[in-house]
Amino acid sequence: MRWLFPHRMLRNTVSKPPPCGTLTPVPTIDSPILQPYELFIGLRYTRAKRRNHFISFISLISMLGMGLGVMALIVVLSVMNGFQKEIRARMLGASPHLEVVADGGRLHDWQAVLDKVAQHPQVAAAAPYVAGQGMLSFGQSVQGVMVRGIDPQQETAITGLSGKMKVGALNDLRGGEFTIVIGSDLARALGVKVNDKIMLIAPQGQITPAGMMPRLKQFRVAGIFEIGMAPYDNSLALIHLNDAQKLFQLGDAVSGISAKLHDIDLAPRVASELQGLLPPDLYANDWTHQNSNYFRAVQMEKKMMFIILSLIVAVAAFNIVSTLVMAVTDKQADIAILRTLGASPRSIMKIFIVQGVVIGIIGTLLGSLGGIVLALNLDVVVPFIERLFGVQFLAKDVYYITELPSDLRYREVALVASMSFLISLLATLYPSYRASQTQPAEALRYE
C-alpha cells in the first residue's frame, strides 16, 4: 500500500507525540487533482469481483442504455437531415429558386422584367412561364393537374426536369404542335403512354348560347417524367409556352418570370433586392417563402425529436445514479478504511465520480460508433429489414419520398456525445457526495 499512499502526500502529520489530553488529527491525502489511486479504485469499482455481481450487471445495463440513447439520437437526426436535404433537392429540381409574379397572374411587359432579373449578379438563368389549372381526360379517366407552360430550351438552364425524363425528351415540346409532358404517376392514373391523345380542359371558358363552356384542347403525350415526389409526379403537366398562352387566353402576356440562382441559400436576400427594383404590382417570391410551412415544420419536428430522444439518455443517467448509490452502500467498509488511511472526502468523491464517468464514456463511445455506422449504412439496412419482414416503411402515396435518406453531420454527433457525457457527469454528483460524507466509525461499527 506504500505506492498507493506515498508519504509525501500526507499532511497534518505530527513529528512528536501530542500533549496529553489532545486528539491526534487523522492524516488526510491532499488531492487537488485526480490522483492515480483515485483513478485505480474508481476503475476497479466499475466491476464487482465476488461479493455483488448485481452492481456490475446494473453498470452494464447503464452503459448499454446510454449507448442506445446516443445511437438512436444520432440516427434519427441523420434521417431528418436526409429528409430535409432530399426533399429540398427534389423540390428545386422541379421548381425554380425564385419567381416574379404580377397581380392577377398576368405579366404583360415581361421582356423588361426578364432583363432586370437576369442582370442580377446572383441570377444564373431566367425565363418566362405560364401557370394555370386544368383537367386531363383520357377515356373514362379524369385528373386535375397544374399546367405549366415553359420554353424547353430555357427551362433546361433553370430546373433539372430534362434529366428526369423516363420516356421522350423535354425538347419534344414544340410550339403550335400542342404536345404535353406529364408525370409518371399521372400517366399511370390516366392509363396513357407516349403518342396517346389526351384532352386538356381549361377553366377559362367561352360564353355560348348554352352558357359558359370550358375550353377543350387535344394534346399529344410527348414524354413522361419522374421526379420522385408524388405532388409533382401525379399533378404536374408541362406544355410549350406559346400553347399555354393560347390555352389560357393570355395573348403575349405570361404568368411570371422564373430564375435559377448561383447560391440557393441567398434566395431570400436576392428576392428582397429584386423587390426594391420592381414595380409595386410585381412580387418576388423565393423557394424558402413558397415552402416555408414545410421547412418550419421539419425544423420544429427535428427539435422535438431531439428533446424526446434525449430522455433515453436521461433514463440511462438515472441508471448510473442507482448504480452508484448501490455501490456506495456496498462499499461502506472500503470507504471507511480509505478514510482511516488518510483519504480525504474529496478523494472519496472523485473515486465514485470516476466510476460513473467511465460508465458514461463507454456508453457514449459505443452509442456514437453504432450511430455513425448505422447512419452511414441506412440505405442498406432499411431495405434488408423491409425484405426480411415484407413491409414498406415509406408508402409512395403517403410520403414525398419512398427511400429512407440519411445525412450524417459530425457536428451533431459531437453535440450529442457532449450532451451524453455532461448528463453522465451530473448523474455522479449526488452519489459521490453521499459517499464522501461517510463516517468511518459508523461504517465500521458492525464490521
N, C-alpha and C positions, 0 to 999 in steps of 0.2 A: 504493500500500500504506500510505500515511500514515494514511488514515482507518481502516484495519484495525488498526494497532498504534499508537495515539497515544502521543506522547512521555510524557504524564503517567502512563501505565500501566507504564512501565519502572522497574525497581528495580535496585539493586546497580550502578548506573552510576557511573563514576568521573569526577571533574572535572579530573584531571590525570594525566599518564602515570604508570603504576605504576613503582616502582623496578625496577631491572634484576634479572632472575632470578625475578620473581614472575609468576604466571599471572593473566591477567585473567578474572574470572568472566563467564560468558555472561549477559547481562541476560535476565531472565525476566519474563513478564507476570503480575502479581498478579491472580488472578481468583477472589476468594472466592465470587462468584455467577456465573451464566451471562452471559457477555459476548456482544455482538452478533456478533462474528466467529466465536465458537464455534457459535452457532446457524446462522449463514450457511453455514459449511463443513459442518456436520452435515447440513443440508438438501441441500446440493449433492452430498454423498456418497451420498445415497439413490438417485441415478440416475447411471448411467455415461454418459459422453459418447462417447468414441471408442475408448478402449483396451479396455474389458472390459464388453461388454453382458451377459455371463453373470451378473455380480453383480446387475445391475439386474433380470434375469429372476428370480433367486432371491429378491430383495426383493419382487417382485410375487407370487411363489408364497407367500411368508411372510405377506403381507397377506391374500391370499385364504384361506389355511389358517386364520389367526386369525379372519377373518370367518366362515368356515364353521363353525368350532367354536363361536363365540359364538352364531350363529344357531341351530344345532342344539340347543344347550343351552337357549336361551330358548323355542324351540318345544316341546321335549319337556317342560319344566317347566310350560308353559302347558297342554299337553294333559293332563298328570297332574293339575293343579289342576282342570281342567274335568271330568275323570272323577270326581274326588272330590266336587266340588260337585254334579254332575248326579246321581250315584248316591245321594248323601245326600238330595237333594231328592225323588227318586223313592221312596226307601225311606220317608221321612217322609210322603210323600203317600199311602201305603197303610197305614202303621202309626203308632201313637201315639208321642208323645215319651216317655211314661212309663207304666208298668204296675205295678199292685199285685196280686200273686197270693198264693194260700194254699197250704199244704201239701196235697198230694193233689188239687189242681185244683178244690176245692170251697170257695167262699166263701159262707157262709150268711148272716151278719149284714152283708150288703153295703151296705145303706142307710146305716148309721152310718159305715162306711168311706168311702163315697162322699161324705158330708157333710164328713168330716175332710179328705179330699183336696181337695175343691172349695174349702175355706176357706183353703188356702194362697195367699198373695198372688201367687205366680208361676204359678198354675194358671188357665188361661183357660177350660177346659171339662173336664168329667169325665163318664164314662158307664160302665155295666156292660157286660160282654161274656161270651160263651161261646166257648170254643175247643176243637176236637176234630179227630180224623182220621176219614176215611171214604173211600168209593169211590163214584164216579159211573158208572152203567151206562146205555147207550143203544144198543139194538140189539145188535150184537156187540162194541161198543167198551166198554172199562172203563178208568177212570183214577183213580189215587189222588189225593186232594185234602186240603187243610187247610180245615176248615169253621169259619167264624166267625159266631157269632150276634150280631147288633147291633140296636140301636134306630135306625132310619133317621134320625129327627129329631135325635137326639143325636149320631149319628155324623157328620153334616154339619159340626158345630162342631169335630170332633176331627181328622178326616182329610180329604183332598181327593178322596175316591172319588166324590163326587157330580159332580165336574167331569170325571171320566174315563170317563163312560158313553158308549159308542158307540151302543147301542140301549137304549131304555127309560130308566127313572129309578130311583134308589135308593129313593125313596119308594114304589115299587111293591111293596116287601117289606111284607106285612101279616101280622100275627099270626093264626094259625088257618087261613090260606089255603094254607100250605105252598108259598110261592114262593121262587125262588132266583135269585141273580145270579152269573154266572161270568165268568172272564176270556176274552179273545178267542182266545188260543191253545188253551185248554181246550175252548171251544165248537167250534173248528175240528177238534181231535183227535177229539172225540166225534161231530162232524157234526150238531150241533143248532143250532136258531135259536130266536128268541123264540116263546113259547107252546108249545114242544115239552114233552112229559112225559119226565122222566128219573128213574131210580131212584137214591136215595141209600142206601148201605149203611153202617151204623154198626157199629163193632166191639163195642159193648156189646150182647151177645146175650141171648136168652131161653132158659131151660132147658126142653126139651121131652122127651118120651119117646124121641125120636130123637137126643137130645144137645143140645149148645149150638148155637143157631141165631142168626145175626146179625139185627139189626133192619133192616128194609127199609121205606122210605117213598118214595112217589112225590111228586116236586116238579115244579112248572111253572116253566119258564125265563121270568123276568120282565124280564131285562135282561142286557146284555153290556158289560163294561168293558174298557178297555185302558190300562194304566199305562205300558207301555213297558219293563218289566223282566220277563224270562222267568220267574223264580221266582214272581212274582205272577200273571202272565197265564195260566200253564199249570197252576197248582196251588192257586188260591185260590177258594173258593166262599163266598158270603155268603147267610145266611138270617136270618129275623127272630129276635129274642132269645127270644120265647116258644116258637117252633117248635124252636129249638135246645135249650131246657130239656127239652122233651118227648122229643126225639130221643135225647138223651144221658142221660135219666132223672135230671135234677138237681133236680127239684121246683122250689122257689123259689130255689135257690142259683145262683150264677154262677161262672165261672172266675176272674174278676178285674175290676179297675177300670182303665180306660184314661183317660189325661189328655193334654191339649194345654197346652203352656207358652207364656208370652209370649216368653221368650228360650230358644231351644233349647240355647245354649251353657252355660246354667246348669243343665242337666238333672242332671248328677252331684251338684251341691250340693243341689238340690231333693229328689232321691231319698234322699240322706243325712239331710236334715232330716225327711222323712216317715218314714223308717225309725225314727227316735227316738220318733215319736208313735204308731206302730202296734204292735199286739200282737206277741209273738215269733214266732208262726206265720205272719205275713204278711211278704212281701218286696217291696220297691220296686226295680224294675229300670228304668233309663233306656235311651234308644236307643244311647248310646255303649257301654254294657255288653252290650247284645244283639248289636251288630255290631262288637264290639271287635277280633275277629280280622281282620276285613276291613280296618278303618281302620288298624290297626297294620301290616298287610301293605302297604297303599298308602303309608304314610309311609316304611317301610323301602325299598320299591322306588324311591320318589322320591329318597331319599338315595343309593342305589346308582347310579341313573341319573345323578345329578349328578356323582358321583365318576368314573364311566366316561366320560361325555361330556367331562369336564374334561381327560381325556387327549388329546382332539383339540386343545385349546388348548395343552397341553404340547408336543405334537408340532410345532405351529406355532412355539412358542417355541424349539425346537431348530433349526428352520429359521432363526430370527433369529440364533442363535448361529453357525451355519455361515456365514450371510451376512456377519456382522461379522468373523469370522475371515478369510474370503477378502478382505474389504475392507481389513483391517489389513495383510495380506500384499501386497495390490496397491498400497497407499498408503504403503509404507515410505519411499520417497523424499520424498513430500509431508510425512510426519511429521517426517523429519529436517530438512527445510527450515524447517518451522514451529518446530521446537525451536531451530534456529540463529538464527531471527528473534526469539526471546525467549519463545515459548510454553512454559508450564510443563507438567510431566507431568499435573497436574490438568486443565489446559485440553485436552490431547490426549484424556484420558479422557472429558471432557464432550462432546467432538465426536462420539465414537462412541456415547456414551450417547444423544445427540440422534438419531443415525441409527436406532438400534434402537427408541427410544421412538416416533419418528414412524411407523415400520412398525407397531408395536403399536397406536398410537392410531387410525391409519387403518383397520386391520383390525378393531379393536373397534367403531369407529363404523359401519363397513359392516355388520358382523355384527349389531349392536344394531338398526340401522334395518331390515335384512332380517328379523330375527327378529320385531320388533314388527309389521311389515306382514303377514308370513305368519301369525302367531298371530291377528291380528285378522280375517283373511280365510280362515281354515282351513275354515269351513263352505262356502265357495265353491270353494276349491282342491281339496279332497279329493273331492267329488262329480264335479268335472270330470275328475280323474285316473281315478276309477272308471269313468266313462262312456267315457273315451278308450281304456282298456285292457281294459274289460269284466271288471273284478274287483270284489270286495267285501271291504274290509279288516276289517269287523266283522260276522261272521255272527250273526244273531239267536239261533240255537240254541246258540251258544257263549258269547257275551258278554252282559252285562247290558243294554247299550245298543247300538244299531246305528249311531249317528252319532258322529263324532269331535268331542267338545266341546273348547273352549278357554277358559281363564280367565287372561288376561294380568295379571300383578301387577308393577307398575313397581318395586316394592321389590326383587323378584328380578332384574329387568333391571339395576338399579343394582348389585346384588351380583355378577352375572355380569360386567358391564363392569369393575367394580373389580378382580375377580379376574384378568381377562384383562390389564388394564393392569399389575397388580403382577407377573404372570408375565413379561410382555414386558420390564419394567424389570429384573427379576432376571436375565433372559437376557442383558442387555447388559453385566453387570458384569465377567465374566471376559475377553471380547474387548477391552473398553475398558481394563482394567488391563494387558492384554498390550500394547496399543498404547502406553500411557503409559511402558512400560519400554523402548521402542525407543531404541537408542543412535545418535545422528546419524552418528558416524564410521563405525560398522559398516554402517549403511543406505546411506551414500553411497560406500562403498568401490568398488563395481563400477558406479556410475552414470557 
